[in-house]
Amino acid sequence: MELNMSDEKVILKAEDLDGYLTEEDQKDLQTLEDMYSKTYQYFASEDKAQIIQSFDAMGHKMQEICAKHPNIKVYSFETDYGAQAEASRVISKLRDLKTEHAEFLYYTQRAFEMLFRLAYTDEHSDKKNHIVVKTPVVNPVQNYAVHKIPDIDDKIENSVMCVMLRGALLPSMIMSKEIEEYSSKGYVTPFALFKISRDDKRQETDMQYILNLKNSFFDLKELDGKDLIFADPMNATGGSLVTVVKYLQEKGIKPKSIKFFNVISALKGSMRVTRALDNCTCYTLWMDPVLNHKAYIMPGLGDAGDRLNGCDSHETPRNIIQLIADYGSNIAGLYRSQLRKIEQTVLGRI
């Protein structure tokens, strides 16, 4: 794969991504495309029984396909019945066009907490850490409580949070907060911020992914040999992640591992990422079957970045400082350690 690199921009083309897919991958994707196309006829008639039957069939087919890809971990395929029901409720709230901003934030936080659990704490381990806390009860003496949590320090304390601005900013903060809370030392991840976008005037088959280095903030020395974590609400094509990682590799960076966390991923996006990148695992709460010609996930949930952050005007797009300010005091207070790290990263480049 060739990256078109200049002093300020890196561009990856869609045809370079498709080169990673095998003939079997292409056949599996076409099968899902055909199944989803047949489902369209039931949308117009609002035949719910047929819609349910069709989605059940597609779900079984995606589970069958994902079983052939060990680095694709789908929450609803990997967990028990009760956890699957929880995922369904969270995803249904995020998809719903009636879900407003505050509630969308709440369910996004829940989604990434569930994904963290899938990746780091669901496997049983005899290694334990203890949280000893003071309670507000002081009579007759100061009271304490002790709680056991898994000891996952070795899994999380080599991590760097890689943010694909702008939709991935808050999800990345959520994941970093989870790491801080599980770390016995209160480890706060470094942050690397990448300004990446796709050219939405193009169609999925000729899409371009553009990494704007001028408006990105990262230290290459902090990335080499690290466990790189990317958290993004949506993985449609996988192009943004592949662009960033391939650029880093061109610069001599050798990640120890790559973890990609998504609320919803299109099957094609997960396939591309895990085929293109060594030692990369995709964790997604929910797998959707297809992309439309504009590279939007179907059935999807709309523009997750806009639903998380609000819409920018074309005349005055917000920079990262304005975006963080718009989150408000509740988010700033909850993710104080993460915001301090982000501030250090940004100001270190100014």
Salt bridges, closest charged atoms under 4 A:
ASP18 OD1 - LYS268 NZ 3.79
ASP18 OD1 - ARG272 NH2 2.70
GLU23 OE2 - LYS27 NZ 3.76
GLU24 OE2 - LYS68 NZ 2.89
ASP25 OD1 - HIS69 NE2 3.55
ASP25 OD2 - ARG275 NE 2.82
ASP28 OD2 - LYS68 NZ 2.75
GLU64 OE2 - LYS61 NZ 3.15
GLU86 OE2 - ARG110 NH2 3.44
GLU86 OE1 - ARG117 NH2 3.56
GLU103 OE2 - LYS93 NZ 3.21
ASP122 OD1 - ARG117 NE 3.99
ASP126 OD1 - HIS124 NE2 3.16
ASP153 OD2 - LYS185 NZ 3.83
ASP154 OD1 - LYS127 NZ 3.88
GLU157 OE1 - LYS185 NZ 3.18
GLU181 OE2 - LYS177 NZ 3.48
ASP199 OD1 - LYS201 NZ 3.33
ASP199 OD2 - ARG202 NE 3.29
ASP200 OD1 - ARG198 NE 2.92
GLU204 OE2 - LYS268 NZ 3.23
GLU204 OE2 - ARG272 NH2 3.25
ASP206 OD2 - ARG202 NH1 3.75
ASP219 OD1 - LYS221 NZ 3.31
ASP288 OD1 - ARG95 NH2 2.78
ASP306 OD1 - ARG166 NH2 2.59
ASP312 OD2 - ARG166 NE 3.66
ASP312 OD1 - ARG318 NE 2.33
ASP326 OD2 - ARG318 NH1 2.95
